[in-house]
Every structure is written in structure tokens, then in C-alpha cells.
Amino acid sequence: MAKELNEPDNDITALTVRVPRALVSNIDHERKARAVQVPRNTWILEAVVEKLDREKQGKHNGMGQGADDGEK
């Protein structure tokens, strides 16, 4: 059966993030420079994935220094 449109996606977590206006402006500038426009949320998710990949790669090379947010 098809998923109802108003049914929440249990695989998504909403976050509220405080970001300096200047950083948002820089993000928007980079987004608009792309050949294909993407929403700000998509751009930020891509950046997070890239950062996680770099952190993971650094740990495999013995160089990782990721922040501990207390979650296990």
C-alpha cells in the first residue's frame, strides 16, 4: 500500500541549527553558482556527508579527530 502523504517519515530527524547570517549568505552564494540549483537543505546535507566521509577517511589513516557530542 502506498505511503500516505501526511504520514511522517520515521527515517528523518528534524534539527534546528543556529547558523550565522554570513555563513548562510556564503552557502546561498555557492548554491546559486551551481549549474543545477539545489535547496539549501540539500546543500547542507551534502556538506555534512562530505565532512563525515573526510572524518571517516582520517580515522582510517590514524588522523581522525572528530568531536564527541556525547551520543553513542
Stockholm file with secondary structure:
# STOCKHOLM 1.0

chainA/1-72         MAKELNEPDNDITALTVRVPRALVSNIDHERKARAVQVPRNTWILEAVVEKLDREKQGKHNGMGQGADDGEK
#=GR chainA/1-72 SS CCCCTTSCCTTCCCCCCCCCHHHHHHHHHHHHTSSSCCCHHHHHHHHHHHHHHHHHHHHHTTCCCCCCCSCC
#=GC SS_cons        CCCCTTSCCTTCCCCCCCCCHHHHHHHHHHHHTSSSCCCHHHHHHHHHHHHHHHHHHHHHTTCCCCCCCSCC
//
